[in-house]
Amino acid sequence: MNRHCIFLSFFIIFSGTVVFSSCAKKSDSVSTRQVYAEAEHPAGAVKNAAYAKDATTTDVDTADMQRPLDGTETANTAAMLERQLIKEGSINFETHDIAETRQHIESLVQKYGAYISQEDERASSSRIYQNMTVRIPKAHFDVFVTELSGGVKKIDEKSITVQDVTEEFIDSTARLAVKKETEQGYLRLLNQAKTIKDILDIQNELQDIRSDIESIEGRLRYLKNSVNFSTLHISMYQQIEVASETGSLFMPVWDAIKGGVQAFAAVCIALLYAWVFIALGIAAIIIILRLRKRRRKDKAEKVQ
């Protein structure tokens, strides 16, 4: 009886050891096959990893949605929900002194932390024109325009437009986060790749993703700059005093004299250019006159 019990116990222990070893080997084999499968199919591996991550964090996300937000998270949420507005305006006005108005604009630029991005100046017989483009922090745009408008002689035109880019900003931010997460997935697979083909395939995917990331980041930088700094196009001009009545009376006479002198000079210059043809014409006339004179002389001698 004792021998039978001992034999049975030994058989049970031996069977359990064999079963446990088989399970361990099977688990190692499955893990090895999974690593090679991910290396051979990087895109599918990233999707599977993302799906596993989403399934793992579902309960955590649900719990986070149910708990109240603290002060920091509330501030971040409010910042994300803030409207992203691009404000641009233009103003055209007449000023008493264009140099003084230019100094006033420069003082406003320094006062509100703005900067001049473009300017040009031109003049006509009756006006002096100056155009400027000023980039102003969005918080000071309205007060800048108000102070500038208060010191002008006459406003001819004034317009302000606002473009809402909140949707594009949120969409670009979300796409950037997805691209960066996908990039990290490919980097993990690159470390697990076993063959040169797998490495080259993953590097090509990483290059495309990096190009998309840089493009999105560039667009976001442009949007942030356009939102943070509003644009104001300034066109101003100053009237120039006209000439006196006496000057106005004699001006046409003087213009006529100058025109006549210029015309005479032009004729003289034209004659100088045509001196060869003039000389040939004079020589031809002289020859013709001499021939006629000789013919007349010959006729007179025959008559005698």
Disulfide bonds with the S-S distance in Angstrom:
none
